[in-house]
């Protein structure tokens, strides 16, 4: 998500200035579960939790919220992070 994602991440961190960490953590996890990974969704879920009401997040009503597509990581994907030795290059 580039710079927009960084801004949203910072906005979510700034929620901790006004909302307890447990509630923000719950809201982030809930947003991930429903596929709405934006600041607006996290904030609405957190506020609903504080007000002890169900969050009403129909994603059709919020087309501006980013959709997430998380793929399962394969162990082989981590091989790109490990530098190859000269012996492996010769083989």
Kinemage of the C-alpha trace (Angstrom):
@kinemage 1
@onewidth
@group {chain A} dominant
@subgroup {mainchain}
@vectorlist {calphas} color= white
{ca unk a 1} P 0.000 0.000 0.000
{ca unk a 2} L 3.074 2.261 -0.104
{ca unk a 3} L 2.893 5.659 1.579
{ca unk a 4} L -0.860 5.377 2.096
{ca unk a 5} L -0.294 2.183 4.068
{ca unk a 6} L 2.349 3.874 6.198
{ca unk a 7} L -0.036 6.739 6.967
{ca unk a 8} L -2.795 4.309 7.925
{ca unk a 9} L -0.373 2.366 10.157
{ca unk a 10} L 0.631 5.573 11.928
{ca unk a 11} L -3.018 6.574 12.340
{ca unk a 12} L -3.736 3.219 13.966
{ca unk a 13} L -0.755 3.646 16.280
{ca unk a 14} L -2.041 7.091 17.218
{ca unk a 15} L -5.318 5.488 18.332
{ca unk a 16} L -3.285 4.209 21.285
{ca unk a 17} L -3.121 7.798 22.552
{ca unk a 18} L -6.849 7.721 23.262
{ca unk a 19} L -7.870 4.062 23.324
{ca unk a 20} L -6.411 1.246 25.462
{ca unk a 21} L -4.063 -1.168 23.692
{ca unk a 22} L -6.336 -4.169 24.337
{ca unk a 23} L -9.183 -2.525 22.443
{ca unk a 24} L -6.976 -1.400 19.547
{ca unk a 25} L -5.484 -4.906 19.334
{ca unk a 26} L -8.955 -6.421 19.281
{ca unk a 27} L -10.052 -3.955 16.598
{ca unk a 28} L -7.038 -4.701 14.395
{ca unk a 29} L -7.596 -8.460 14.683
{ca unk a 30} L -11.309 -8.078 13.960
{ca unk a 31} L -10.607 -5.869 10.930
{ca unk a 32} L -8.215 -8.494 9.568
{ca unk a 33} L -10.839 -11.210 10.086
{ca unk a 34} L -13.476 -9.327 8.102
{ca unk a 35} L -11.022 -8.215 5.422
{ca unk a 36} L -11.090 -4.469 6.121
{ca unk a 37} L -7.541 -3.425 6.883
{ca unk a 38} L -7.872 0.341 7.038
{ca unk a 39} L -7.741 2.949 9.763
{ca unk a 40} L -11.437 3.763 9.374
{ca unk a 41} L -12.448 0.155 9.952
{ca unk a 42} L -10.147 -0.280 12.951
{ca unk a 43} L -11.409 2.955 14.499
{ca unk a 44} L -15.072 2.032 13.995
{ca unk a 45} L -14.541 -1.427 15.508
{ca unk a 46} L -12.667 0.058 18.479
{ca unk a 47} L -15.375 2.659 19.110
{ca unk a 48} L -18.082 0.009 18.894
{ca unk a 49} L -16.183 -2.082 21.436
{ca unk a 50} L -15.917 0.887 23.823
{ca unk a 51} L -19.622 1.662 23.407
{ca unk a 52} L -20.470 -2.040 23.872
{ca unk a 53} L -22.358 -2.292 20.617
{ca unk a 54} L -21.799 -4.418 17.526
{ca unk a 55} L -19.706 -2.835 14.803
{ca unk a 56} L -21.740 -2.258 11.676
{ca unk a 57} L -19.224 -2.614 8.914
{ca unk a 58} L -20.865 -3.564 5.661
{ca unk a 59} L -17.900 -3.315 3.319
{ca unk a 60} L -20.222 -2.498 0.412
{ca unk a 61} L -20.931 0.801 2.170
{ca unk a 62} L -17.207 1.578 2.456
{ca unk a 63} L -15.712 1.105 -1.029
{ca unk a 64} L -12.721 3.305 -0.127
{ca unk a 65} L -11.452 0.794 2.450
{ca unk a 66} L -8.605 -1.310 1.080
{ca unk a 67} L -9.208 -5.011 0.555
{ca unk a 68} L -6.575 -7.418 1.724
{ca unk a 69} L -5.250 -10.455 -0.063
{ca unk a 70} L -2.900 -12.397 2.189
{ca unk a 71} L -1.300 -15.465 0.714
{ca unk a 72} L 0.251 -18.321 2.677
{ca unk a 73} L 4.022 -18.018 2.843
{ca unk a 74} L 6.005 -21.017 1.648
{ca unk a 75} L 9.211 -21.900 3.493
{ca unk a 76} L 11.086 -21.685 0.177
{ca unk a 77} L 10.163 -17.987 -0.057
{ca unk a 78} L 12.576 -17.294 2.787
{ca unk a 79} L 15.514 -18.646 0.745
{ca unk a 80} L 15.651 -15.294 -1.039
{ca unk a 81} L 16.618 -13.697 2.270
{ca unk a 82} L 19.633 -15.955 2.825
{ca unk a 83} L 22.775 -14.999 0.886
{ca unk a 84} L 24.189 -17.786 -1.259
{ca unk a 85} L 27.711 -19.012 -0.607
{ca unk a 86} L 30.311 -19.379 -3.369
{ca unk a 87} L 30.066 -23.198 -3.109
{ca unk a 88} L 26.329 -23.067 -3.794
{ca unk a 89} L 26.886 -20.794 -6.787
{ca unk a 90} L 29.439 -23.233 -8.277
{ca unk a 91} L 27.025 -26.172 -7.988
